[in-house]
Amino acid sequence: MIEAESFLAAARERGFDFYSGVPCSFLTPLINRVIGRAIGDPEIRYVGAASEGEAVAIAAGAWLAGRATVVMCQNSGLGNMINPLTSLNGPFRIPTLLIVTLRGEPGRGDEPQHELMGRITTRLLDDIGVPSAGFPDHEEAIAPGLDAACATLAETDLPYALVLRQGGLAEASLDPVAPAPRPLGQYRDLNEGGPRPTRIAALRRVLDLVPDQAALIATTGKCGRELFTLADRPQHLYQVGSMGCAGAMGLGVALNARRPVVVLDGDGAALMKLGALATIGAQGPENLVHLVLDNGVHDSTGGQATVSANVDFARVALACGYRRAAACDSIEGLARALSESLAGPGPALVHLRIAPGSIAKLGRPTISPPEVARRFRAFLAGA
Ligand SMILES: Cc1ncc(C[n+]2csc(CCOP(=O)(O)OP(=O)(O)O)c2C)c(N)n1
């Protein structure tokens, strides 16, 4: 058993300063100590996520903005992480230190829902290309355990996991802090009811309007491909997988950068991880603008309907704590909504209803995901 503070201090010495995750009772002392900033370092930040996959994407955004990250989860939450671990961290080569608990450890006796995952946790990590080791179980094991983790992270630029068994951490309580709810943000109805614009026309207007210092994160599928076709710049991040993770990644960037961060989302993708809106609302980054390009379909996979027809993304965002939100259905409406959103303070969401369909000769990013990530990271590190 170790003290949570000992681990946090040793991790801090090695650069880890950004934590995200979803709790597990085995992790309680560590999470409580991070939240309580027990080692007295104001740089250390914990962002509680709505799901473990979202936590991985938030951490990926934080890494892009220069942080060294830790994501904590119960092993049952590993299931929620597999998609971003394999289709975001993997292809883009984004490292993070995972701390995964071992509920359902064979021979220990645990609840039935943990039995299978307890048997396969390390094998599963191995299968998805995440090397793992045991979480340090005594104070002298902390430094070598973290050094080995850091060496692998640096060598692979991929996630590495420490697997935490029951009772591995000495108890630590938490002074409960209830975040004060924010007053309902400002709503703008800019709908005109005319013919809906195309996504590429909307993206063209976005490129005209956003300042050069803004970072743009495009959701997976044709959105990123259209953005790349229009312009390829260091401030663009084209997600090629991790559907639904653009908002969470944008949050991780926005919390750690002073520049505007614009997330270009799809209705299908936003609905896939709608919980991220609540995390964004709670964290309240003033520099985040979330644009949902809602064509009512999964356009990238052949136009199958999503359920967005009944979803008022602007009001959902306000109900989740965004400071402003606008609904529009024209390029003029988009221009007004986006300009107001960029003037801040955010977080702001713009819900633009568009027409399905794309252009005939749609390109694909010819620059590889690791290069996109490193170019974007260098851009964020610049003035
Ligand atoms: C987790 C996951 N599920 C499914 C897919 C396949 N897929 C790729 S793009 C896409 C549609 C995305 O829809 P939306 O966000 O509305 O964007 P649009 O294609 O309409 O621009 C789907 C289902 C995927 N890449 N990842």
The ligand as an SDF file (V2000), in Angstrom:
LIG
                    3D

 26 27  0  0  0  0  0  0  0  0999 V2000
  -17.2360    4.5100  -32.9400 C   0  0  0  0  0  0  0  0  0  0  0  0
  -17.5250    4.5880  -34.4010 C   0  0  0  0  0  0  0  0  0  0  0  0
  -18.7250    4.1710  -34.8590 N   0  0  0  0  0  0  0  0  0  0  0  0
  -18.9950    4.2710  -36.1780 C   0  0  0  0  0  0  0  0  0  0  0  0
  -18.0690    4.7630  -37.0520 C   0  0  0  0  0  0  0  0  0  0  0  0
  -18.3740    4.8580  -38.5400 C   0  0  0  0  0  0  0  0  0  0  0  0
  -18.6590    6.2500  -38.9190 N   0  0  0  0  0  0  0  0  0  0  0  0
  -17.7020    7.0800  -39.4050 C   0  0  0  0  0  0  0  0  0  0  0  0
  -18.2540    8.5940  -39.7580 S   0  0  0  0  0  0  0  0  0  0  0  0
  -19.8120    8.1730  -39.2770 C   0  0  0  0  0  0  0  0  0  0  0  0
  -20.9570    9.1270  -39.4040 C   0  0  0  0  0  0  0  0  0  0  0  0
  -20.7720   10.3520  -38.5860 C   0  0  0  0  0  0  0  0  0  0  0  0
  -21.9820   11.0760  -38.6260 O   0  0  0  0  0  0  0  0  0  0  0  0
  -22.0360   12.6000  -38.2950 P   0  0  0  0  0  0  0  0  0  0  0  0
  -21.2590   12.8820  -37.0790 O   0  0  0  0  0  0  0  0  0  0  0  0
  -23.4570   13.0280  -38.3120 O   0  0  0  0  0  0  0  0  0  0  0  0
  -21.2330   13.2820  -39.4710 O   0  0  0  0  0  0  0  0  0  0  0  0
  -21.5030   13.2730  -41.0560 P   0  0  0  0  0  0  0  0  0  0  0  0
  -20.9640   11.9860  -41.5720 O   0  0  0  0  0  0  0  0  0  0  0  0
  -22.9640   13.4160  -41.2770 O   0  0  0  0  0  0  0  0  0  0  0  0
  -20.7180   14.4440  -41.5340 O   0  0  0  0  0  0  0  0  0  0  0  0
  -19.8760    6.8590  -38.8220 C   0  0  0  0  0  0  0  0  0  0  0  0
  -21.1080    6.2040  -38.3220 C   0  0  0  0  0  0  0  0  0  0  0  0
  -16.8270    5.1790  -36.4970 C   0  0  0  0  0  0  0  0  0  0  0  0
  -15.8560    5.7030  -37.2530 N   0  0  0  0  0  0  0  0  0  0  0  0
  -16.6000    5.0870  -35.1750 N   0  0  0  0  0  0  0  0  0  0  0  0
  1  2  1  0
  2  3  1  0
  2 26  2  0
  3  4  2  0
  4  5  1  0
  5  6  1  0
  5 24  2  0
  6  7  1  0
  7  8  2  0
  7 22  1  0
  8  9  1  0
  9 10  1  0
 10 11  1  0
 10 22  2  0
 11 12  1  0
 12 13  1  0
 13 14  1  0
 14 15  2  0
 14 16  1  0
 14 17  1  0
 17 18  1  0
 18 19  2  0
 18 20  1  0
 18 21  1  0
 22 23  1  0
 24 25  1  0
 24 26  1  0
M  CHG  1   7   1
M  END
$$$$
